[in-house]
Amino acid sequence: MADDLFKALADPTRRTILDELAERSGQTLFEICSRLSMKHGLGISRQGVSQHLAVLEAAGLVETRREGRYKFHDLNTAPLRRITERWLTPEKPGPEENTP
């Protein structure tokens, strides 16, 4: 799972897609493509964006839901929390914080 997550985060285009979904979750492929083109100047095909979304979905960072003929993409930050919890430990109080 962690390998898929790091692979997904390694690509700058996928990170940009995640930024867009963080700003507004629940976008269709058309909306994501439009925002990448207009806001970021990325000239990437719909098929290319679909492939990036598939990698993000495999890593658990994107979840999809269908409503009629539309497929919506939602950001899922749970895998990121699991990674941070894996290595980050609560800070221990320093010597000056122990004195009354």
C-alpha positions as CSV (number, residue, x, y, z in Angstrom):
1,M,0.0,0.0,0.0
2,A,2.7,2.5,0.9
3,D,4.5,1.8,-2.4
4,D,1.4,2.7,-4.4
5,L,1.0,5.8,-2.3
6,F,4.5,7.1,-2.8
7,K,4.4,6.2,-6.5
8,A,1.1,8.2,-6.8
9,L,2.6,11.2,-5.0
10,A,5.9,11.1,-7.0
11,D,4.3,12.6,-10.1
12,P,3.8,16.4,-10.2
13,T,0.7,16.1,-12.4
14,R,-0.9,13.7,-9.9
15,R,-0.1,16.1,-7.1
16,T,-1.8,18.9,-9.1
17,I,-4.9,16.8,-9.5
18,L,-4.9,16.1,-5.7
19,D,-4.6,19.9,-5.1
20,E,-7.6,20.5,-7.3
21,L,-9.6,17.8,-5.5
22,A,-8.6,19.2,-2.2
23,E,-9.9,22.6,-3.3
24,R,-13.1,21.1,-4.6
25,S,-13.9,17.4,-4.2
26,G,-16.5,15.6,-6.3
27,Q,-15.4,16.6,-9.8
28,T,-16.0,14.8,-13.0
29,L,-13.2,14.0,-15.5
30,F,-14.3,16.9,-17.6
31,E,-14.1,19.3,-14.7
32,I,-10.7,18.1,-13.7
33,C,-9.4,18.3,-17.3
34,S,-10.8,21.8,-17.6
35,R,-9.2,23.0,-14.4
36,L,-5.8,21.5,-15.3
37,S,-5.9,23.2,-18.6
38,M,-7.3,26.6,-17.6
39,K,-5.8,27.1,-14.2
40,H,-2.4,25.3,-14.6
41,G,-1.8,25.4,-18.3
42,L,-1.4,21.6,-18.6
43,G,-2.1,20.3,-22.0
44,I,-2.9,16.8,-21.1
45,S,-5.4,14.5,-22.8
46,R,-8.5,13.2,-21.1
47,Q,-7.0,9.7,-21.4
48,G,-3.8,10.9,-19.7
49,V,-5.8,12.4,-16.8
50,S,-7.8,9.2,-16.6
51,Q,-4.6,7.2,-16.3
52,H,-3.4,9.5,-13.5
53,L,-6.7,9.2,-11.7
54,A,-6.4,5.4,-11.9
55,V,-3.0,5.5,-10.2
56,L,-4.4,7.8,-7.5
57,E,-7.4,5.5,-7.1
58,A,-5.2,2.4,-6.8
59,A,-3.3,4.2,-4.0
60,G,-6.5,5.0,-2.2
61,L,-6.2,8.8,-2.6
62,V,-9.2,9.1,-4.9
63,E,-12.5,7.5,-4.5
64,T,-15.1,7.4,-7.3
65,R,-18.9,7.4,-7.2
66,R,-21.4,7.1,-10.1
67,E,-24.6,9.1,-10.3
68,G,-26.4,8.3,-13.5
69,R,-23.9,8.6,-16.4
70,Y,-21.5,10.8,-14.4
71,K,-18.5,9.6,-12.4
72,F,-17.4,11.9,-9.6
73,H,-13.9,11.8,-8.1
74,D,-13.4,12.6,-4.4
75,L,-10.2,13.1,-2.4
76,N,-9.5,10.6,0.4
77,T,-6.8,11.7,2.8
78,A,-6.9,8.6,5.0
79,P,-3.8,7.0,3.3
80,L,-1.8,10.1,4.0
81,R,-2.8,10.1,7.7
82,R,-1.7,6.4,8.0
83,I,1.7,7.3,6.6
84,T,2.2,10.3,8.9
85,E,1.0,8.2,11.9
86,R,3.5,5.5,10.9
87,W,6.6,7.8,11.4
88,L,5.5,10.7,13.5
89,T,5.5,10.2,17.2
90,P,4.1,12.6,19.8
91,E,6.7,15.0,21.1
92,K,8.0,14.2,24.5
93,P,8.1,17.2,26.9
94,G,11.4,18.8,27.3
95,P,13.1,19.3,30.7
96,E,11.8,22.9,31.1
97,E,8.2,21.7,30.5
98,N,8.4,19.2,33.4
99,T,9.1,21.9,36.1
100,P,6.0,23.3,38.0
